[in-house]
Amino acid sequence: YVGCVSGAVPKSDYLSIIADSGFTDITIKAEREIKIPQAVLAQYATIEQIADAQTRELKIFSITVTGTKPR
């Protein structure tokens, strides 16, 4: 579970952590993009950093994942 953007990791890494923890039948049930307003971004990043992220099409997503952990 990731509760804030500062702890976010790439989706593939997150799913690998779940699998490496012994979970099986891992399924993404929901996925949605989190859009951070420019005014908020401007408080934490420079104009250059924001432009770089937009150029590389970096995005933040929220996912809901289920899995089974065998006994």
Predicted model as a PDB file, atoms N, CA, C, CB and O in Angstrom, pLDDT in the B-factor column:
MODEL        1                                                                  
ATOM      1  N   TYR A   1       0.846  -1.180   0.000  1.00 44.00           N  
ATOM      2  CA  TYR A   1       0.000   0.000   0.000  1.00 44.00           C  
ATOM      3  C   TYR A   1       0.880   1.227   0.000  1.00 44.00           C  
ATOM      4  CB  TYR A   1      -0.957   0.007   1.210  1.00 44.00           C  
ATOM      5  O   TYR A   1       1.777   1.350   0.835  1.00 44.00           O  
ATOM      6  N   VAL A   2       0.640   2.126  -0.914  1.00 45.00           N  
ATOM      7  CA  VAL A   2       1.376   3.389  -0.977  1.00 45.00           C  
ATOM      8  C   VAL A   2       0.383   4.494  -0.686  1.00 45.00           C  
ATOM      9  CB  VAL A   2       2.075   3.597  -2.376  1.00 45.00           C  
ATOM     10  O   VAL A   2      -0.615   4.640  -1.392  1.00 45.00           O  
ATOM     11  N   GLY A   3       0.648   5.269   0.345  1.00 53.00           N  
ATOM     12  CA  GLY A   3      -0.317   6.271   0.765  1.00 53.00           C  
ATOM     13  C   GLY A   3      -0.011   7.686   0.316  1.00 53.00           C  
ATOM     14  O   GLY A   3      -0.820   8.587   0.536  1.00 53.00           O  
ATOM     15  N   CYS A   4       1.119   7.900  -0.297  1.00 62.00           N  
ATOM     16  CA  CYS A   4       1.421   9.248  -0.763  1.00 62.00           C  
ATOM     17  C   CYS A   4       2.367   9.162  -1.957  1.00 62.00           C  
ATOM     18  CB  CYS A   4       2.042  10.106   0.376  1.00 62.00           C  
ATOM     19  O   CYS A   4       2.995   8.131  -2.196  1.00 62.00           O  
ATOM     20  N   VAL A   5       2.455  10.240  -2.686  1.00 67.00           N  
ATOM     21  CA  VAL A   5       3.282  10.259  -3.888  1.00 67.00           C  
ATOM     22  C   VAL A   5       4.758  10.068  -3.546  1.00 67.00           C  
ATOM     23  CB  VAL A   5       3.085  11.571  -4.646  1.00 67.00           C  
ATOM     24  O   VAL A   5       5.497   9.464  -4.323  1.00 67.00           O  
ATOM     25  N   SER A   6       5.195  10.579  -2.390  1.00 69.00           N  
ATOM     26  CA  SER A   6       6.617  10.482  -2.057  1.00 69.00           C  
ATOM     27  C   SER A   6       7.077   9.040  -1.867  1.00 69.00           C  
ATOM     28  CB  SER A   6       6.908  11.276  -0.801  1.00 69.00           C  
ATOM     29  O   SER A   6       8.272   8.758  -1.950  1.00 69.00           O  
ATOM     30  N   GLY A   7       6.148   8.130  -1.614  1.00 72.00           N  
ATOM     31  CA  GLY A   7       6.522   6.735  -1.449  1.00 72.00           C  
ATOM     32  C   GLY A   7       6.213   5.893  -2.662  1.00 72.00           C  
ATOM     33  O   GLY A   7       6.326   4.668  -2.619  1.00 72.00           O  
ATOM     34  N   ALA A   8       5.827   6.536  -3.736  1.00 80.00           N  
ATOM     35  CA  ALA A   8       5.413   5.811  -4.935  1.00 80.00           C  
ATOM     36  C   ALA A   8       6.608   5.143  -5.609  1.00 80.00           C  
ATOM     37  CB  ALA A   8       4.715   6.757  -5.918  1.00 80.00           C  
ATOM     38  O   ALA A   8       7.726   5.657  -5.590  1.00 80.00           O  
ATOM     39  N   VAL A   9       6.340   3.991  -6.199  1.00 87.00           N  
ATOM     40  CA  VAL A   9       7.347   3.247  -6.953  1.00 87.00           C  
ATOM     41  C   VAL A   9       6.731   2.856  -8.293  1.00 87.00           C  
ATOM     42  CB  VAL A   9       7.843   1.978  -6.161  1.00 87.00           C  
ATOM     43  O   VAL A   9       5.509   2.879  -8.435  1.00 87.00           O  
ATOM     44  N   PRO A  10       7.546   2.503  -9.268  1.00 90.00           N  
ATOM     45  CA  PRO A  10       6.985   2.026 -10.535  1.00 90.00           C  
ATOM     46  C   PRO A  10       6.057   0.828 -10.299  1.00 90.00           C  
ATOM     47  CB  PRO A  10       8.116   1.641 -11.515  1.00 90.00           C  
ATOM     48  O   PRO A  10       6.310  -0.010  -9.434  1.00 90.00           O  
ATOM     49  N   LYS A  11       4.990   0.769 -11.081  1.00 92.00           N  
ATOM     50  CA  LYS A  11       3.995  -0.295 -10.910  1.00 92.00           C  
ATOM     51  C   LYS A  11       4.634  -1.677 -10.974  1.00 92.00           C  
ATOM     52  CB  LYS A  11       2.907  -0.180 -11.976  1.00 92.00           C  
ATOM     53  O   LYS A  11       4.296  -2.549 -10.174  1.00 92.00           O  
ATOM     54  N   SER A  12       5.542  -1.887 -11.905  1.00 94.00           N  
ATOM     55  CA  SER A  12       6.176  -3.202 -12.034  1.00 94.00           C  
ATOM     56  C   SER A  12       6.951  -3.563 -10.768  1.00 94.00           C  
ATOM     57  CB  SER A  12       7.114  -3.228 -13.254  1.00 94.00           C  
ATOM     58  O   SER A  12       6.947  -4.722 -10.352  1.00 94.00           O  
ATOM     59  N   ASP A  13       7.615  -2.586 -10.153  1.00 94.00           N  
ATOM     60  CA  ASP A  13       8.344  -2.834  -8.903  1.00 94.00           C  
ATOM     61  C   ASP A  13       7.369  -3.187  -7.779  1.00 94.00           C  
ATOM     62  CB  ASP A  13       9.189  -1.596  -8.510  1.00 94.00           C  
ATOM     63  O   ASP A  13       7.619  -4.110  -7.004  1.00 94.00           O  
ATOM     64  N   TYR A  14       6.263  -2.453  -7.695  1.00 93.00           N  
ATOM     65  CA  TYR A  14       5.268  -2.686  -6.656  1.00 93.00           C  
ATOM     66  C   TYR A  14       4.685  -4.091  -6.769  1.00 93.00           C  
ATOM     67  CB  TYR A  14       4.153  -1.640  -6.741  1.00 93.00           C  
ATOM     68  O   TYR A  14       4.553  -4.804  -5.774  1.00 93.00           O  
ATOM     69  N   LEU A  15       4.337  -4.479  -7.999  1.00 96.00           N  
ATOM     70  CA  LEU A  15       3.777  -5.813  -8.209  1.00 96.00           C  
ATOM     71  C   LEU A  15       4.813  -6.895  -7.910  1.00 96.00           C  
ATOM     72  CB  LEU A  15       3.264  -5.957  -9.649  1.00 96.00           C  
ATOM     73  O   LEU A  15       4.459  -7.963  -7.410  1.00 96.00           O  
ATOM     74  N   SER A  16       6.074  -6.637  -8.205  1.00 97.00           N  
ATOM     75  CA  SER A  16       7.145  -7.594  -7.883  1.00 97.00           C  
ATOM     76  C   SER A  16       7.304  -7.749  -6.374  1.00 97.00           C  
ATOM     77  CB  SER A  16       8.480  -7.142  -8.507  1.00 97.00           C  
ATOM     78  O   SER A  16       7.521  -8.856  -5.881  1.00 97.00           O  
ATOM     79  N   ILE A  17       7.196  -6.649  -5.646  1.00 95.00           N  
ATOM     80  CA  ILE A  17       7.289  -6.714  -4.178  1.00 95.00           C  
ATOM     81  C   ILE A  17       6.171  -7.595  -3.629  1.00 95.00           C  
ATOM     82  CB  ILE A  17       7.214  -5.290  -3.551  1.00 95.00           C  
ATOM     83  O   ILE A  17       6.401  -8.406  -2.732  1.00 95.00           O  
ATOM     84  N   ILE A  18       4.975  -7.439  -4.159  1.00 95.00           N  
ATOM     85  CA  ILE A  18       3.840  -8.249  -3.711  1.00 95.00           C  
ATOM     86  C   ILE A  18       4.110  -9.729  -4.015  1.00 95.00           C  
ATOM     87  CB  ILE A  18       2.520  -7.778  -4.398  1.00 95.00           C  
ATOM     88  O   ILE A  18       3.916 -10.587  -3.154  1.00 95.00           O  
ATOM     89  N   ALA A  19       4.551 -10.019  -5.226  1.00 97.00           N  
ATOM     90  CA  ALA A  19       4.839 -11.413  -5.614  1.00 97.00           C  
ATOM     91  C   ALA A  19       5.987 -11.982  -4.779  1.00 97.00           C  
ATOM     92  CB  ALA A  19       5.187 -11.498  -7.122  1.00 97.00           C  
ATOM     93  O   ALA A  19       5.920 -13.123  -4.322  1.00 97.00           O  
ATOM     94  N   ASP A  20       7.030 -11.191  -4.582  1.00 96.00           N  
ATOM     95  CA  ASP A  20       8.180 -11.652  -3.794  1.00 96.00           C  
ATOM     96  C   ASP A  20       7.819 -11.889  -2.324  1.00 96.00           C  
ATOM     97  CB  ASP A  20       9.313 -10.635  -3.886  1.00 96.00           C  
ATOM     98  O   ASP A  20       8.528 -12.600  -1.611  1.00 96.00           O  
ATOM     99  N   SER A  21       6.714 -11.290  -1.879  1.00 95.00           N  
ATOM    100  CA  SER A  21       6.242 -11.481  -0.504  1.00 95.00           C  
ATOM    101  C   SER A  21       5.392 -12.735  -0.369  1.00 95.00           C  
ATOM    102  CB  SER A  21       5.443 -10.267  -0.047  1.00 95.00           C  
ATOM    103  O   SER A  21       4.894 -13.036   0.716  1.00 95.00           O  
ATOM    104  N   GLY A  22       5.222 -13.470  -1.469  1.00 96.00           N  
ATOM    105  CA  GLY A  22       4.523 -14.745  -1.410  1.00 96.00           C  
ATOM    106  C   GLY A  22       3.091 -14.729  -1.902  1.00 96.00           C  
ATOM    107  O   GLY A  22       2.408 -15.751  -1.844  1.00 96.00           O  
ATOM    108  N   PHE A  23       2.625 -13.593  -2.383  1.00 97.00           N  
ATOM    109  CA  PHE A  23       1.254 -13.527  -2.880  1.00 97.00           C  
ATOM    110  C   PHE A  23       1.156 -14.142  -4.285  1.00 97.00           C  
ATOM    111  CB  PHE A  23       0.760 -12.063  -2.898  1.00 97.00           C  
ATOM    112  O   PHE A  23       2.082 -14.042  -5.090  1.00 97.00           O  
ATOM    113  N   THR A  24       0.024 -14.770  -4.551  1.00 97.00           N  
ATOM    114  CA  THR A  24      -0.273 -15.324  -5.868  1.00 97.00           C  
ATOM    115  C   THR A  24      -1.596 -14.749  -6.344  1.00 97.00           C  
ATOM    116  CB  THR A  24      -0.321 -16.881  -5.833  1.00 97.00           C  
ATOM    117  O   THR A  24      -2.245 -13.997  -5.617  1.00 97.00           O  
ATOM    118  N   ASP A  25      -1.994 -15.094  -7.544  1.00 97.00           N  
ATOM    119  CA  ASP A  25      -3.262 -14.605  -8.107  1.00 97.00           C  
ATOM    120  C   ASP A  25      -3.367 -13.082  -7.982  1.00 97.00           C  
ATOM    121  CB  ASP A  25      -4.460 -15.277  -7.401  1.00 97.00           C  
ATOM    122  O   ASP A  25      -4.418 -12.552  -7.621  1.00 97.00           O  
ATOM    123  N   ILE A  26      -2.280 -12.396  -8.280  1.00 97.00           N  
ATOM    124  CA  ILE A  26      -2.228 -10.936  -8.159  1.00 97.00           C  
ATOM    125  C   ILE A  26      -2.988 -10.326  -9.336  1.00 97.00           C  
ATOM    126  CB  ILE A  26      -0.744 -10.419  -8.119  1.00 97.00           C  
ATOM    127  O   ILE A  26      -2.703 -10.608 -10.500  1.00 97.00           O  
ATOM    128  N   THR A  27      -3.954  -9.487  -8.999  1.00 97.00           N  
ATOM    129  CA  THR A  27      -4.802  -8.881 -10.024  1.00 97.00           C  
ATOM    130  C   THR A  27      -4.956  -7.398  -9.756  1.00 97.00           C  
ATOM    131  CB  THR A  27      -6.182  -9.563 -10.073  1.00 97.00           C  
ATOM    132  O   THR A  27      -5.201  -6.989  -8.621  1.00 97.00           O  
ATOM    133  N   ILE A  28      -4.813  -6.592 -10.796  1.00 97.00           N  
ATOM    134  CA  ILE A  28      -5.096  -5.162 -10.679  1.00 97.00           C  
ATOM    135  C   ILE A  28      -6.589  -4.995 -10.929  1.00 97.00           C  
ATOM    136  CB  ILE A  28      -4.231  -4.296 -11.694  1.00 97.00           C  
ATOM    137  O   ILE A  28      -7.074  -5.268 -12.026  1.00 97.00           O  
ATOM    138  N   LYS A  29      -7.318  -4.545  -9.904  1.00 97.00           N  
ATOM    139  CA  LYS A  29      -8.771  -4.396  -9.984  1.00 97.00           C  
ATOM    140  C   LYS A  29      -9.183  -3.027 -10.515  1.00 97.00           C  
ATOM    141  CB  LYS A  29      -9.392  -4.621  -8.619  1.00 97.00           C  
ATOM    142  O   LYS A  29     -10.213  -2.894 -11.175  1.00 97.00           O  
ATOM    143  N   ALA A  30      -8.382  -2.023 -10.226  1.00 96.00           N  
ATOM    144  CA  ALA A  30      -8.700  -0.663 -10.681  1.00 96.00           C  
ATOM    145  C   ALA A  30      -7.404   0.114 -10.838  1.00 96.00           C  
ATOM    146  CB  ALA A  30      -9.662   0.061  -9.682  1.00 96.00           C  
ATOM    147  O   ALA A  30      -6.419  -0.139 -10.144  1.00 96.00           O  
ATOM    148  N   GLU A  31      -7.423   1.053 -11.752  1.00 95.00           N  
ATOM    149  CA  GLU A  31      -6.244   1.891 -12.001  1.00 95.00           C  
ATOM    150  C   GLU A  31      -6.732   3.246 -12.502  1.00 95.00           C  
ATOM    151  CB  GLU A  31      -5.262   1.218 -13.041  1.00 95.00           C  
ATOM    152  O   GLU A  31      -7.533   3.324 -13.434  1.00 95.00           O  
ATOM    153  N   ARG A  32      -6.240   4.312 -11.875  1.00 93.00           N  
ATOM    154  CA  ARG A  32      -6.620   5.644 -12.345  1.00 93.00           C  
ATOM    155  C   ARG A  32      -5.455   6.606 -12.194  1.00 93.00           C  
ATOM    156  CB  ARG A  32      -7.846   6.166 -11.577  1.00 93.00           C  
ATOM    157  O   ARG A  32      -4.658   6.513 -11.261  1.00 93.00           O  
ATOM    158  N   GLU A  33      -5.382   7.518 -13.123  1.00 91.00           N  
ATOM    159  CA  GLU A  33      -4.314   8.518 -13.097  1.00 91.00           C  
ATOM    160  C   GLU A  33      -4.632   9.584 -12.064  1.00 91.00           C  
ATOM    161  CB  GLU A  33      -4.121   9.156 -14.489  1.00 91.00           C  
ATOM    162  O   GLU A  33      -5.770  10.040 -11.949  1.00 91.00           O  
ATOM    163  N   ILE A  34      -3.608   9.976 -11.314  1.00 87.00           N  
ATOM    164  CA  ILE A  34      -3.719  11.062 -10.350  1.00 87.00           C  
ATOM    165  C   ILE A  34      -3.157  12.307 -11.028  1.00 87.00           C  
ATOM    166  CB  ILE A  34      -2.956  10.734  -9.000  1.00 87.00           C  
ATOM    167  O   ILE A  34      -1.981  12.347 -11.392  1.00 87.00           O  
ATOM    168  N   LYS A  35      -3.991  13.308 -11.194  1.00 88.00           N  
ATOM    169  CA  LYS A  35      -3.536  14.543 -11.838  1.00 88.00           C  
ATOM    170  C   LYS A  35      -3.302  15.605 -10.769  1.00 88.00           C  
ATOM    171  CB  LYS A  35      -4.572  15.042 -12.896  1.00 88.00           C  
ATOM    172  O   LYS A  35      -4.219  15.989 -10.043  1.00 88.00           O  
ATOM    173  N   ILE A  36      -2.066  16.068 -10.689  1.00 87.00           N  
ATOM    174  CA  ILE A  36      -1.706  17.091  -9.712  1.00 87.00           C  
ATOM    175  C   ILE A  36      -1.769  18.446 -10.402  1.00 87.00           C  
ATOM    176  CB  ILE A  36      -0.284  16.831  -9.106  1.00 87.00           C  
ATOM    177  O   ILE A  36      -1.120  18.646 -11.428  1.00 87.00           O  
ATOM    178  N   PRO A  37      -2.537  19.373  -9.857  1.00 89.00           N  
ATOM    179  CA  PRO A  37      -2.661  20.695 -10.479  1.00 89.00           C  
ATOM    180  C   PRO A  37      -1.305  21.401 -10.592  1.00 89.00           C  
ATOM    181  CB  PRO A  37      -3.634  21.565  -9.676  1.00 89.00           C  
ATOM    182  O   PRO A  37      -0.439  21.261  -9.728  1.00 89.00           O  
ATOM    183  N   GLN A  38      -1.148  22.154 -11.668  1.00 88.00           N  
ATOM    184  CA  GLN A  38       0.111  22.884 -11.905  1.00 88.00           C  
ATOM    185  C   GLN A  38       0.478  23.774 -10.725  1.00 88.00           C  
ATOM    186  CB  GLN A  38       0.003  23.733 -13.175  1.00 88.00           C  
ATOM    187  O   GLN A  38       1.654  23.891 -10.380  1.00 88.00           O  
ATOM    188  N   ALA A  39      -0.520  24.405 -10.103  1.00 91.00           N  
ATOM    189  CA  ALA A  39      -0.236  25.295  -8.972  1.00 91.00           C  
ATOM    190  C   ALA A  39       0.388  24.526  -7.811  1.00 91.00           C  
ATOM    191  CB  ALA A  39      -1.520  25.998  -8.506  1.00 91.00           C  
ATOM    192  O   ALA A  39       1.250  25.058  -7.112  1.00 91.00           O  
ATOM    193  N   VAL A  40      -0.028  23.310  -7.603  1.00 89.00           N  
ATOM    194  CA  VAL A  40       0.543  22.484  -6.536  1.00 89.00           C  
ATOM    195  C   VAL A  40       1.943  22.035  -6.927  1.00 89.00           C  
ATOM    196  CB  VAL A  40      -0.356  21.257  -6.242  1.00 89.00           C  
ATOM    197  O   VAL A  40       2.865  22.105  -6.114  1.00 89.00           O  
ATOM    198  N   LEU A  41       2.112  21.576  -8.162  1.00 87.00           N  
ATOM    199  CA  LEU A  41       3.441  21.172  -8.629  1.00 87.00           C  
ATOM    200  C   LEU A  41       4.449  22.308  -8.481  1.00 87.00           C  
ATOM    201  CB  LEU A  41       3.376  20.717 -10.092  1.00 87.00           C  
ATOM    202  O   LEU A  41       5.594  22.083  -8.090  1.00 87.00           O  
ATOM    203  N   ALA A  42       4.023  23.513  -8.789  1.00 91.00           N  
ATOM    204  CA  ALA A  42       4.911  24.675  -8.748  1.00 91.00           C  
ATOM    205  C   ALA A  42       5.440  24.946  -7.337  1.00 91.00           C  
ATOM    206  CB  ALA A  42       4.181  25.907  -9.270  1.00 91.00           C  
ATOM    207  O   ALA A  42       6.475  25.593  -7.176  1.00 91.00           O  
ATOM    208  N   GLN A  43       4.733  24.453  -6.317  1.00 91.00           N  
ATOM    209  CA  GLN A  43       5.190  24.641  -4.938  1.00 91.00           C  
ATOM    210  C   GLN A  43       6.347  23.700  -4.584  1.00 91.00           C  
ATOM    211  CB  GLN A  43       4.030  24.421  -3.969  1.00 91.00           C  
ATOM    212  O   GLN A  43       7.089  23.949  -3.634  1.00 91.00           O  
ATOM    213  N   TYR A  44       6.494  22.617  -5.357  1.00 87.00           N  
ATOM    214  CA  TYR A  44       7.472  21.585  -5.004  1.00 87.00           C  
ATOM    215  C   TYR A  44       8.524  21.301  -6.073  1.00 87.00           C  
ATOM    216  CB  TYR A  44       6.758  20.325  -4.696  1.00 87.00           C  
ATOM    217  O   TYR A  44       9.512  20.615  -5.809  1.00 87.00           O  
ATOM    218  N   ALA A  45       8.316  21.824  -7.266  1.00 89.00           N  
ATOM    219  CA  ALA A  45       9.254  21.547  -8.361  1.00 89.00           C  
ATOM    220  C   ALA A  45       9.501  22.834  -9.144  1.00 89.00           C  
ATOM    221  CB  ALA A  45       8.707  20.423  -9.303  1.00 89.00           C  
ATOM    222  O   ALA A  45       8.671  23.744  -9.167  1.00 89.00           O  
ATOM    223  N   THR A  46      10.660  22.878  -9.777  1.00 92.00           N  
ATOM    224  CA  THR A  46      10.979  24.032 -10.614  1.00 92.00           C  
ATOM    225  C   THR A  46      10.236  23.922 -11.945  1.00 92.00           C  
ATOM    226  CB  THR A  46      12.510  24.137 -10.850  1.00 92.00           C  
ATOM    227  O   THR A  46       9.731  22.855 -12.294  1.00 92.00           O  
ATOM    228  N   ILE A  47      10.173  24.999 -12.663  1.00 92.00           N  
ATOM    229  CA  ILE A  47       9.544  24.996 -13.988  1.00 92.00           C  
ATOM    230  C   ILE A  47      10.244  23.991 -14.895  1.00 92.00           C  
ATOM    231  CB  ILE A  47       9.583  26.410 -14.620  1.00 92.00           C  
ATOM    232  O   ILE A  47       9.598  23.297 -15.681  1.00 92.00           O  
ATOM    233  N   GLU A  48      11.569  23.919 -14.781  1.00 93.00           N  
ATOM    234  CA  GLU A  48      12.337  22.977 -15.600  1.00 93.00           C  
ATOM    235  C   GLU A  48      11.993  21.527 -15.258  1.00 93.00           C  
ATOM    236  CB  GLU A  48      13.839  23.215 -15.412  1.00 93.00           C  
ATOM    237  O   GLU A  48      11.844  20.696 -16.155  1.00 93.00           O  
ATOM    238  N   GLN A  49      11.869  21.224 -13.979  1.00 91.00           N  
ATOM    239  CA  GLN A  49      11.520  19.867 -13.564  1.00 91.00           C  
ATOM    240  C   GLN A  49      10.125  19.478 -14.054  1.00 91.00           C  
ATOM    241  CB  GLN A  49      11.594  19.742 -12.041  1.00 91.00           C  
ATOM    242  O   GLN A  49       9.912  18.355 -14.511  1.00 91.00           O  
ATOM    243  N   ILE A  50       9.193  20.400 -13.957  1.00 89.00           N  
ATOM    244  CA  ILE A  50       7.832  20.135 -14.426  1.00 89.00           C  
ATOM    245  C   ILE A  50       7.829  19.899 -15.929  1.00 89.00           C  
ATOM    246  CB  ILE A  50       6.893  21.303 -14.067  1.00 89.00           C  
ATOM    247  O   ILE A  50       7.179  18.973 -16.413  1.00 89.00           O  
ATOM    248  N   ALA A  51       8.549  20.728 -16.662  1.00 90.00           N  
ATOM    249  CA  ALA A  51       8.626  20.574 -18.122  1.00 90.00           C  
ATOM    250  C   ALA A  51       9.267  19.240 -18.495  1.00 90.00           C  
ATOM    251  CB  ALA A  51       9.425  21.737 -18.747  1.00 90.00           C  
ATOM    252  O   ALA A  51       8.821  18.572 -19.428  1.00 90.00           O  
ATOM    253  N   ASP A  52      10.315  18.855 -17.765  1.00 92.00           N  
ATOM    254  CA  ASP A  52      10.980  17.579 -18.023  1.00 92.00           C  
ATOM    255  C   ASP A  52      10.019  16.413 -17.805  1.00 92.00           C  
ATOM    256  CB  ASP A  52      12.214  17.426 -17.120  1.00 92.00           C  
ATOM    257  O   ASP A  52       9.962  15.492 -18.620  1.00 92.00           O  
ATOM    258  N   ALA A  53       9.279  16.451 -16.727  1.00 86.00           N  
ATOM    259  CA  ALA A  53       8.315  15.381 -16.436  1.00 86.00           C  
ATOM    260  C   ALA A  53       7.248  15.309 -17.516  1.00 86.00           C  
ATOM    261  CB  ALA A  53       7.657  15.600 -15.061  1.00 86.00           C  
ATOM    262  O   ALA A  53       6.837  14.217 -17.911  1.00 86.00           O  
ATOM    263  N   GLN A  54       6.796  16.465 -18.000  1.00 87.00           N  
ATOM    264  CA  GLN A  54       5.777  16.484 -19.056  1.00 87.00           C  
ATOM    265  C   GLN A  54       6.345  15.969 -20.373  1.00 87.00           C  
ATOM    266  CB  GLN A  54       5.223  17.906 -19.242  1.00 87.00           C  
ATOM    267  O   GLN A  54       5.661  15.262 -21.113  1.00 87.00           O  
ATOM    268  N   THR A  55       7.576  16.318 -20.662  1.00 91.00           N  
ATOM    269  CA  THR A  55       8.225  15.851 -21.892  1.00 91.00           C  
ATOM    270  C   THR A  55       8.361  14.335 -21.888  1.00 91.00           C  
ATOM    271  CB  THR A  55       9.607  16.504 -22.056  1.00 91.00           C  
ATOM    272  O   THR A  55       8.164  13.686 -22.915  1.00 91.00           O  
ATOM    273  N   ARG A  56       8.698  13.774 -20.733  1.00 88.00           N  
ATOM    274  CA  ARG A  56       8.871  12.324 -20.632  1.00 88.00           C  
ATOM    275  C   ARG A  56       7.553  11.608 -20.336  1.00 88.00           C  
ATOM    276  CB  ARG A  56       9.889  11.995 -19.550  1.00 88.00           C  
ATOM    277  O   ARG A  56       7.516  10.388 -20.176  1.00 88.00           O  
ATOM    278  N   GLU A  57       6.478  12.387 -20.266  1.00 83.00           N  
ATOM    279  CA  GLU A  57       5.147  11.844 -20.006  1.00 83.00           C  
ATOM    280  C   GLU A  57       5.096  11.017 -18.726  1.00 83.00           C  
ATOM    281  CB  GLU A  57       4.698  10.998 -21.176  1.00 83.00           C  
ATOM    282  O   GLU A  57       4.467   9.959 -18.682  1.00 83.00           O  
ATOM    283  N   LEU A  58       5.773  11.517 -17.671  1.00 82.00           N  
ATOM    284  CA  LEU A  58       5.718  10.848 -16.375  1.00 82.00           C  
ATOM    285  C   LEU A  58       4.341  11.066 -15.775  1.00 82.00           C  
ATOM    286  CB  LEU A  58       6.830  11.371 -15.418  1.00 82.00           C  
ATOM    287  O   LEU A  58       3.812  12.177 -15.801  1.00 82.00           O  
ATOM    288  N   LYS A  59       3.764  10.003 -15.238  1.00 86.00           N  
ATOM    289  CA  LYS A  59       2.423  10.090 -14.660  1.00 86.00           C  
ATOM    290  C   LYS A  59       2.387   9.325 -13.352  1.00 86.00           C  
ATOM    291  CB  LYS A  59       1.358   9.543 -15.638  1.00 86.00           C  
ATOM    292  O   LYS A  59       3.216   8.451 -13.098  1.00 86.00           O  
ATOM    293  N   ILE A  60       1.416   9.669 -12.530  1.00 87.00           N  
ATOM    294  CA  ILE A  60       1.210   9.002 -11.254  1.00 87.00           C  
ATOM    295  C   ILE A  60      -0.147   8.305 -11.319  1.00 87.00           C  
ATOM    296  CB  ILE A  60       1.284  10.017 -10.049  1.00 87.00           C  
ATOM    297  O   ILE A  60      -1.144   8.893 -11.738  1.00 87.00           O  
ATOM    298  N   PHE A  61      -0.165   7.046 -10.897  1.00 89.00           N  
ATOM    299  CA  PHE A  61      -1.406   6.271 -10.915  1.00 89.00           C  
ATOM    300  C   PHE A  61      -1.690   5.706  -9.538  1.00 89.00           C  
ATOM    301  CB  PHE A  61      -1.328   5.138 -11.950  1.00 89.00           C  
ATOM    302  O   PHE A  61      -0.782   5.434  -8.752  1.00 89.00           O  
ATOM    303  N   SER A  62      -2.959   5.539  -9.270  1.00 89.00           N  
ATOM    304  CA  SER A  62      -3.422   4.817  -8.093  1.00 89.00           C  
ATOM    305  C   SER A  62      -3.944   3.480  -8.596  1.00 89.00           C  
ATOM    306  CB  SER A  62      -4.530   5.622  -7.293  1.00 89.00           C  
ATOM    307  O   SER A  62      -4.715   3.430  -9.554  1.00 89.00           O  
ATOM    308  N   ILE A  63      -3.521   2.391  -7.944  1.00 92.00           N  
ATOM    309  CA  ILE A  63      -4.029   1.081  -8.347  1.00 92.00           C  
ATOM    310  C   ILE A  63      -4.582   0.351  -7.128  1.00 92.00           C  
ATOM    311  CB  ILE A  63      -2.918   0.241  -9.029  1.00 92.00           C  
ATOM    312  O   ILE A  63      -4.100   0.506  -6.006  1.00 92.00           O  
ATOM    313  N   THR A  64      -5.604  -0.443  -7.390  1.00 93.00           N  
ATOM    314  CA  THR A  64      -6.152  -1.331  -6.374  1.00 93.00           C  
ATOM    315  C   THR A  64      -5.779  -2.748  -6.783  1.00 93.00           C  
ATOM    316  CB  THR A  64      -7.715  -1.160  -6.221  1.00 93.00           C  
ATOM    317  O   THR A  64      -6.105  -3.196  -7.882  1.00 93.00           O  
ATOM    318  N   VAL A  65      -5.092  -3.446  -5.888  1.00 96.00           N  
ATOM    319  CA  VAL A  65      -4.559  -4.761  -6.200  1.00 96.00           C  
ATOM    320  C   VAL A  65      -5.097  -5.783  -5.202  1.00 96.00           C  
ATOM    321  CB  VAL A  65      -3.014  -4.743  -6.187  1.00 96.00           C  
ATOM    322  O   VAL A  65      -5.219  -5.506  -4.009  1.00 96.00           O  
ATOM    323  N   THR A  66      -5.413  -6.966  -5.715  1.00 96.00           N  
ATOM    324  CA  THR A  66      -5.766  -8.080  -4.834  1.00 96.00           C  
ATOM    325  C   THR A  66      -4.793  -9.222  -5.080  1.00 96.00           C  
ATOM    326  CB  THR A  66      -7.239  -8.544  -5.066  1.00 96.00           C  
ATOM    327  O   THR A  66      -4.182  -9.323  -6.144  1.00 96.00           O  
ATOM    328  N   GLY A  67      -4.666 -10.064  -4.091  1.00 97.00           N  
ATOM    329  CA  GLY A  67      -3.812 -11.242  -4.212  1.00 97.00           C  
ATOM    330  C   GLY A  67      -4.127 -12.213  -3.098  1.00 97.00           C  
ATOM    331  O   GLY A  67      -4.827 -11.884  -2.140  1.00 97.00           O  
ATOM    332  N   THR A  68      -3.605 -13.401  -3.235  1.00 97.00           N  
ATOM    333  CA  THR A  68      -3.804 -14.449  -2.245  1.00 97.00           C  
ATOM    334  C   THR A  68      -2.456 -14.846  -1.676  1.00 97.00           C  
ATOM    335  CB  THR A  68      -4.528 -15.673  -2.859  1.00 97.00           C  
ATOM    336  O   THR A  68      -1.490 -15.027  -2.417  1.00 97.00           O  
ATOM    337  N   LYS A  69      -2.392 -14.980  -0.362  1.00 93.00           N  
ATOM    338  CA  LYS A  69      -1.149 -15.436   0.259  1.00 93.00           C  
ATOM    339  C   LYS A  69      -1.401 -16.841   0.812  1.00 93.00           C  
ATOM    340  CB  LYS A  69      -0.669 -14.443   1.399  1.00 93.00           C  
ATOM    341  O   LYS A  69      -2.085 -17.010   1.822  1.00 93.00           O  
ATOM    342  N   PRO A  70      -0.840 -17.841   0.136  1.00 89.00           N  
ATOM    343  CA  PRO A  70      -1.029 -19.216   0.607  1.00 89.00           C  
ATOM    344  C   PRO A  70      -0.467 -19.404   2.013  1.00 89.00           C  
ATOM    345  CB  PRO A  70      -0.366 -20.204  -0.357  1.00 89.00           C  
ATOM    346  O   PRO A  70       0.452 -18.701   2.433  1.00 89.00           O  
ATOM    347  N   ARG A  71      -1.030 -20.351   2.714  1.00 86.00           N  
ATOM    348  CA  ARG A  71      -0.561 -20.618   4.098  1.00 86.00           C  
ATOM    349  C   ARG A  71       0.761 -21.283   4.114  1.00 86.00           C  
ATOM    350  CB  ARG A  71      -1.543 -21.472   4.851  1.00 86.00           C  
ATOM    351  O   ARG A  71       1.292 -21.574   5.186  1.00 86.00           O  
TER     352      ARG A  71                                                      
ENDMDL                                                                          
END                                                                             
